[in-house]
Amino acid sequence: MSNSVKIALLALLAVFVALQLYPVDRANPPVTAALDLPEGEVGDILRDACLDCHSHETVWPWYSRIAPASFFVADHVEEGREHLNFSTWTTEDVESRDHMLEEMVEVMEEREMPLRSYTLIHPEARLTGAQRSLLIRWARERRAGLRSSESREPYDAAEDGEHDRREGRG
Ligand code: HEC
């Protein structure tokens, strides 16, 4: 190996080591207001394909500890939670839930979710057409339920939790 190649490799190694010093937030905040996941296949799909980025129950993979992969993973989780967070579901008002369910239908139809970088590494998150349809049907039913059963009066999360439990939805 020539000296210049050695120096280049050492420089690369130094950059790699330096990157590891960047702090990455891999916190899982407490789950206090989660959606009661539906039983059966819909719940399984959400768990296998969505919750890592859209809840506080992220299973952080080993490569999330190694920069630069850690930056991408933490970024996806942070952004994912901002858009849709099943762990804070019952604190959202009816309008926001309605909107999130609407967006869910859209990203399922357009095959935007789960992110491709995720399904590459998580085969259990590669959804079939039937699984997509199932999730779409669930989100639509849930939207219809929101509109028919909830008034637009000031929102009371505690009462709504009660309601969800009684009716088996939320
Ligand atoms: C690897 C992380 C990851 C996974 C897994 C994932 N998402 Fe996302 N999701 C994101 C990110 C990041 C965004 C925000 C940026 C974007 O829209 O691409 C997002 C945005 C969304 C949005 C909002 C779209 C909008 O335009 O506002 C919805 C709805 C959504 N995801 C649903 C899902 C569903 C349903 C699943 C499971 C089938 C899922 N996501 C799986 C990371 C993920």
Boltz pocket constraint, residues with backbone or C-beta under 6 A from the ligand:
constraints:
  - pocket:
      binder: B
      contacts: [[A, 45], [A, 46], [A, 49], [A, 50], [A, 51], [A, 52], [A, 53], [A, 54], [A, 75], [A, 76], [A, 77], [A, 79], [A, 80], [A, 83], [A, 84], [A, 100], [A, 103], [A, 104], [A, 107], [A, 113], [A, 114], [A, 115], [A, 118]]
      max_distance: 6.0
